[in-house]
Amino acid sequence: MLESVGIIELTSVGIGYVVQDAMLKAADVRLVLGRTICSGKYIIAVTGQVAPVTAAVENGLEAAPDGVIDHCIIPRIHPTVFRALGGGVELHVPHAGVDADHPPKALGVVETFSGVSVLEAADAAAKAANVALFRIHMAMALGGKGYMLMAGTVSDVQASVAAAAEIVRRKGLLVSAVTIPGPSRELFSEYL
């Protein structure tokens, strides 16, 4: 497990810079992400120990009384979340028999209304069962939405999709959560 991550998503680029500055001045954290995302929004992610990350997020929220879309703190974020976000995952799940010769038994897709919620959901999915989290797409060319893809056995994918969907559903930001048993190999052509 990696360090904790704190993320804030905002409706304004200008307020985003104010919030990012407040977060970085609040505590000993490192900036992981600070940029514009579709549709004119701004997202900030910092990492560090739980207490400093919590202080940074709290300071950031205080600096933006208006314009916050979503935020979260993820303690001990699962390492596959950042790999999937970077798009550098080669699909392989040893216990599920997934490799270049054997496509995954199931594909899971969770789609959200915010970039923050897809990262929070991805962490929950990765921790819930033995799945390969292989793609997280956040906000760009999606109108600010996010989605993630995971693979594994049908039961593992169902468990991970359910865990991810529950996190997002509580926030009212769930668009869809599906499990596709026996998906066609073409759905994975970029990853096998």
N, C-alpha and C positions, 0 to 999 in steps of 0.2 A: 504494500500500500504506500502511496505517496503522501505528501503533506496535505493539509486542508486547503480548500479552494473557496474563495468568496467571489460571488458574481452579482453584478447589478446591470440591468438593462433599462435604458431610458428612451423617452420619446424625442429627446433633443440632443443634438450634437454639442451645442454650447454648454448645456447643463451637464452633459457627459464629461466634458473637460473639467468642469468645476468639481464634479463628484470624484473623478479620477485623482485630481490633485488632493482633495480631502482624504481619500483613502490612503494614498501613499504617504501623506504627512502624519497620519494617525498612529501608525504602528510599523514595526519591522516586518514588512511584507515585500514580496517581489511581484512586479507586474508581469502577468502571463499574456494578457490580451487587453488592448485598449484601442478600439477602432469603431468606425462607422459600420453599420450593417443596414440591409434593406429595411425598409422604406424610410430612410432618413433617421434611423435610430442609432444609438451608441451603446456599446457594451464594454464593460470593464471586468476583468478577472484578475484576482491576486492570489498568491499562494504563500504559505508559511505555516507556522504552528497555529493551533485552533484559537487560542486567546488573541493573538495579534490579528488574525484574519477576521475574527468576530468584531474586534475594535474597528478595523478598517471598514468593514461593511456598515456597521452602525454609524460611523462618522460620515460615510458616503450617503447614507439615507438621510441623515440630518442636513446635509448640504443640498439636498434636492427634495424639498417638501412637495413639489409637483413634478410630474414627469416620469415617475418610476413605473415601469411596466411589470417587472418581476425581479426577484432577487433570491439568493439562497447562499447557504454555507454548507459545503460538503466536507465533513471530516474524513480524513484518510481516503481520498478519492481513489477509486480503482484504477490501476495503471493503464488498462486498455482504453479508458475514456479518451485520453490525449492521443494515443496512437490512432484510434478510429477517427478522431476529429481531424488529424493531420492527413488522413487518407492513405497511410502507408501500411495497411494491414493486408497480409497475405492470408487468405482464409485457410485455417487448419484447426480442427478440434479433435485431438486424439481419441477421446472417449466416445465421441459421436461418429467416428469413422470418416471424418471430413478431410479430404485432400484432393489433389488434382484428378485422381481416378474415381473418387466417390463424392458426388455433390452432397450437400447437407440434406438431412432428413426433413428439415423444416426451415422456413424463413420467417422471421418476425420483423414487423414494421410498426414503429410508434411515431406518430406525427403530432406536433404541438404548435400552439399559437405563439410561442416565444422561444428565443435562443437559450435563455437561462433554463427553462423547464426541460428542454431536450437534454441538456447536460446532466441535470439532476436525475432525470429519468434513466439516462444511460448508466449512471453510477449504480442506481438501484437494480437495473437489469443485470449488469455485470456481477453484482454481488449476490443475486437471487439464485442463480443456477449456473451450470457449466455450459455457457454459450460463448460463441465467438462474436464479440461486438466488432463489426468490421467497417461500419460507415456511420459517421455523424455529419449531417449537413445542417449548418446553422445559418439561417436568415438570408444569405446571399442568393438572389434569383428565386426566392421563395416568398416574397412579400413579407419578410420578417418571421416566417414560421421556421420550424426545425423538424428534422426527422432523423431516425436512426434505423440501421439494419443490423440484425443479429442472426446467427445460424447455430444449429445444433440438433439434438433429438427433438421430437415433437413435444415431449413432456417438459424438457428443459426450456425450450423456446416459449411454450405456453406459460410456464412459471415466471420467466423473465419479462415477458410482455405484460403479464398481469401486475407484477411488481412495479414496472415502469408506468403503466397506465394509472395505477392507483395514486402515485405521487402527483402526476399531472392533473388527474381528475379532481383531486382535492383543491387545486388552485383554479379550477374552471378553465383550464387551458388545453384540454385534450381535443385533438381533431380526429384521430383514428388510432386504433390499436388492433393489429391483425396478426394471426399466425397462419402460414400457408404450409400445410403438410405436403411433402413430396413435390417441392417446387421444381420447375423446369430448370435444367442446367444453365440455360441462357441468362437467367436472372443473376447468375454469379460470374458471368464471363470475364468481368474485369478483375475478379478477386481470386480465381483459381489458377 
